[in-house]
Amino acid sequence: MMEFNPTRPKWAQIAEVIRKRIATGEYPEHHKISEVRLEEEFGVARGTVRKVTAALREEGLIITTQGMGSFVAERGGRKRG
């Protein structure tokens, strides 16, 4: 389990980890981002994981389809910052 920095929100730290995994290709395009797995891996509540996915969705790194889940977005579909 991850050791969290107590001065930063857990969701922000988890989002940083997921961003790195996407950037390095550990999570390639169309890879499913499972909320249940993230809860288990990081030992956090579902609400925390939902903040992570909301932030990554806002950045254009993932897309969420109701009834299917969240997936890493195609590179061409990401927002430019």
C-alpha positions as CSV (number, residue, x, y, z in Angstrom):
1,M,0.0,0.0,0.0
2,M,1.1,3.5,-0.7
3,E,2.5,5.7,2.0
4,F,0.7,9.0,1.8
5,N,2.0,12.5,2.4
6,P,-0.3,13.9,5.2
7,T,0.0,17.4,3.8
8,R,-1.6,16.6,0.4
9,P,-5.0,15.1,-0.4
10,K,-4.9,11.3,-0.9
11,W,-6.9,11.6,-4.2
12,A,-4.3,14.0,-5.6
13,Q,-1.4,11.7,-4.8
14,I,-3.2,8.7,-6.3
15,A,-4.0,10.7,-9.4
16,E,-0.3,11.5,-9.8
17,V,0.5,7.8,-9.7
18,I,-2.1,7.0,-12.3
19,R,-0.9,9.9,-14.5
20,K,2.6,8.5,-14.4
21,R,1.4,5.0,-15.3
22,I,-0.5,6.4,-18.3
23,A,2.6,8.5,-19.4
24,T,4.9,5.6,-19.2
25,G,2.6,3.2,-21.0
26,E,2.0,1.0,-18.0
27,Y,-1.6,1.8,-18.6
28,P,-1.9,2.0,-22.4
29,E,-4.8,3.4,-24.4
30,H,-8.2,1.7,-23.6
31,H,-6.8,0.2,-20.4
32,K,-9.6,-0.1,-17.9
33,I,-9.3,1.9,-14.7
34,S,-11.1,-0.2,-12.1
35,E,-12.4,1.8,-9.1
36,V,-12.5,-1.4,-7.1
37,R,-8.9,-2.2,-7.8
38,L,-7.8,1.3,-7.0
39,E,-9.7,1.1,-3.7
40,E,-7.9,-2.1,-2.9
41,E,-4.4,-1.1,-4.1
42,F,-4.4,2.2,-2.2
43,G,-6.6,1.3,0.7
44,V,-9.0,4.2,0.3
45,A,-12.7,4.7,0.1
46,R,-14.7,4.8,-3.1
47,G,-15.3,8.5,-2.7
48,T,-11.6,9.1,-2.8
49,V,-11.2,7.0,-6.0
50,R,-14.1,8.9,-7.6
51,K,-12.3,12.2,-7.0
52,V,-9.3,10.6,-8.8
53,T,-11.3,9.6,-11.8
54,A,-13.1,12.9,-11.9
55,A,-9.8,14.8,-12.0
56,L,-8.3,12.5,-14.7
57,R,-11.5,12.8,-16.8
58,E,-11.3,16.6,-16.5
59,E,-7.7,16.4,-17.8
60,G,-8.8,14.3,-20.7
61,L,-6.6,11.3,-19.6
62,I,-9.5,8.9,-19.1
63,I,-13.0,8.6,-20.5
64,T,-15.9,7.1,-18.5
65,T,-18.9,5.3,-20.1
66,Q,-21.9,4.6,-18.0
67,G,-22.3,0.9,-17.3
68,M,-18.8,0.1,-18.7
69,G,-16.3,2.0,-16.5
70,S,-13.4,4.2,-17.1
71,F,-10.6,3.7,-19.6
72,V,-7.4,5.5,-20.6
73,A,-8.2,7.9,-23.4
74,E,-6.6,7.8,-26.9
75,R,-3.6,10.0,-27.1
76,G,-5.2,12.2,-29.8
77,G,-8.3,12.7,-27.6
78,R,-6.5,14.4,-24.7
79,K,-6.9,18.0,-23.9
80,R,-3.8,20.2,-24.6
81,G,-2.6,22.1,-21.5
